[in-house]
């Protein structure tokens, strides 16, 4: 009794303990990799920002039935902690005005890593994990392109609602899709275990 009170983790089921240890290890490993290696070299932030900017301009051209929207990519210095690093951002514009700025915080990388990390922490066949991770990342990227294009549309047509759409509405949709993909993955695992209890 005294030993279990000292170590509450011992009371958890083994699969839950495994999930938590994997989650902690992945979180620490990712943060160290991102802060020490990826941010100073803009990997893959710069590439993602450029792709998101180009995709947003292309999608807005489809929405408006025109070819006047375009993306310009610029690098500028950014203070990150005590260091100064270079950061790439995209500006989607048309012939009349700047429409939408896309910065590294908008590129969806953290959400993609969170999504993939959650699946990696679970048990299950590696092929299923790979399919969900790759498919989910492509889905989240496509949704982020659509989100950015719709934000540009709202900014042009309904500017009073831009802040609400940017901070709440579209973010809720993106996080909801992420949650649905997680539930789908876990539900598939439970169904697989129900058919094959020894797995």
C-alpha positions in Angstrom: 0.0 0.0 0.0 2.8 2.4 1.0 4.8 1.6 -2.1 1.9 2.1 -4.5 1.2 5.5 -2.8 4.7 6.6 -3.4 4.7 5.6 -7.0 1.3 6.4 -8.6 2.6 5.4 -12.0 2.8 1.8 -10.8 -1.0 1.7 -10.5 -1.4 2.5 -14.2 -1.9 -0.2 -16.8 1.4 -1.2 -18.6 0.2 0.2 -21.9 -0.6 3.6 -20.4 2.9 3.7 -18.7 4.5 2.8 -22.0 2.5 5.6 -23.8 3.5 8.2 -21.2 7.2 7.3 -21.3 7.2 7.4 -25.1 5.4 10.7 -25.0 7.9 12.3 -22.6 10.9 11.0 -24.5 9.5 12.2 -27.9 8.6 15.6 -26.5 12.1 16.2 -25.0 13.8 14.8 -28.1 11.7 16.9 -30.5 12.2 20.1 -28.5 16.0 19.6 -28.4 16.1 18.8 -32.1 13.9 21.8 -33.0 15.6 24.4 -30.8 19.2 23.4 -31.3 19.2 22.2 -34.9 16.1 23.0 -37.0 15.3 26.6 -36.0 18.8 27.9 -36.7 18.7 26.3 -40.2 15.0 27.0 -40.8 14.3 23.3 -41.4 11.6 22.6 -42.4 10.0 25.9 -41.4 11.1 27.9 -44.4 10.0 25.3 -46.9 6.6 24.8 -45.2 6.0 28.6 -45.1 6.8 28.9 -48.8 4.6 26.0 -49.8 1.8 27.3 -47.6 2.1 30.8 -49.2 2.1 29.4 -52.7 -0.8 27.0 -52.0 -2.8 29.9 -50.4 -2.3 32.1 -53.4 -3.2 29.3 -55.8 -6.4 28.4 -53.7 -7.5 32.1 -53.6 -7.1 32.3 -57.3 -9.4 29.3 -57.6 -11.9 30.9 -55.2 -12.0 34.2 -57.1 -11.6 32.7 -60.5 -8.6 34.9 -61.3 -4.8 34.8 -61.3 -4.1 38.0 -59.5 -3.1 36.5 -56.2 0.6 35.7 -55.6 3.0 34.9 -52.8 6.3 36.6 -52.1 8.8 35.1 -49.7 11.0 37.2 -47.5 13.6 36.4 -44.7 14.1 38.7 -41.7 15.8 38.5 -38.4 13.8 37.2 -35.4 14.7 37.2 -31.7 14.3 33.6 -30.4 15.1 33.5 -26.7 18.5 35.1 -26.4 19.6 34.4 -30.0 18.8 36.1 -33.3 17.8 33.8 -36.1 16.6 34.2 -39.6 12.9 33.5 -40.3 11.1 33.1 -43.6 7.6 34.4 -44.1 5.3 34.7 -47.1 3.0 37.6 -48.0 0.0 36.7 -50.2 -1.0 39.8 -52.1 -3.0 40.9 -55.2 -2.5 43.8 -57.5 -4.2 46.2 -55.0 -3.1 45.2 -51.5 -1.4 42.8 -49.2 -3.9 40.1 -48.2 -2.4 37.7 -45.7 1.0 37.3 -44.0 2.1 33.7 -43.3 4.7 33.2 -40.6 6.4 30.2 -39.1 3.9 30.0 -36.3 1.2 29.5 -39.0 2.9 26.7 -40.9 1.3 23.9 -38.9 4.6 22.1 -38.1 4.0 21.8 -34.4 0.6 20.3 -34.9 1.9 17.8 -37.5 4.6 16.7 -35.0 2.1 16.5 -32.2 -0.2 14.4 -34.4 2.5 12.1 -35.5 4.0 11.8 -32.0 0.6 10.8 -30.5 0.4 7.9 -33.0 4.0 6.9 -32.5 3.4 6.6 -28.7 0.6 4.1 -29.2 1.0 0.5 -29.9 0.0 -1.0 -33.2 1.3 -2.3 -36.5 4.0 0.0 -38.0 2.3 0.0 -41.4 -0.9 1.3 -40.0 1.1 4.0 -38.1 2.9 5.0 -41.2 -0.3 5.2 -43.3 -2.0 7.4 -40.6 1.0 9.6 -40.1 1.7 10.3 -43.8 -2.0 10.6 -44.7 -2.8 12.7 -41.7 0.2 15.1 -42.3 -0.9 15.6 -45.9 -4.5 16.1 -44.7 -3.4 18.7 -42.1 -1.3 20.5 -44.7 -4.1 20.6 -47.2 -6.5 21.9 -44.5 -4.0 24.5 -43.5 -3.8 25.8 -47.1 -7.6 25.9 -47.2 -7.7 27.6 -43.8 -5.2 30.3 -44.9 -7.1 30.9 -48.2 -10.4 31.3 -46.4 -8.7 33.7 -43.9 -7.6 35.7 -46.9 -11.1 35.7 -48.2 -12.6 36.7 -44.9 -10.0 39.5 -44.6 -11.0 40.9 -48.0 -14.8 40.4 -47.8 -15.6 40.4 -44.1 -12.6 42.2 -42.3 -14.6 42.7 -39.1 -14.7 38.9 -38.6 -11.1 38.2 -39.4 -9.8 38.1 -35.8 -12.5 35.7 -34.8 -11.9 33.4 -37.7 -8.2 33.5 -37.3 -8.1 33.0 -33.5 -11.0 30.7 -33.0 -13.1 29.4 -35.9 -10.6 27.9 -38.2 -8.3 26.8 -35.4 -11.2 24.9 -33.9 -11.8 23.1 -37.3 -8.1 22.1 -37.6 -7.8 20.8 -34.1 -11.2 19.0 -34.5 -9.8 17.1 -37.5 -6.7 16.2 -35.7 -8.7 14.8 -32.8 -11.0 12.9 -35.2 -7.9 11.3 -36.8 -6.6 10.2 -33.4 -10.0 8.7 -32.5 -10.1 6.9 -35.8 -6.6 5.4 -35.2 -7.4 4.4 -31.6 -10.8 2.9 -32.6 -9.1 0.8 -35.3 -6.6 -0.5 -32.7 -9.5 -1.5 -30.3 -11.3 -3.2 -33.2 -8.1 -5.1 -34.1 -7.6 -6.2 -30.5 -11.2 -7.3 -30.2 -10.7 -9.6 -33.2 -7.3 -10.7 -32.1 -7.0 -10.5 -28.3 -3.5 -12.0 -28.3 -2.1 -9.1 -30.3 
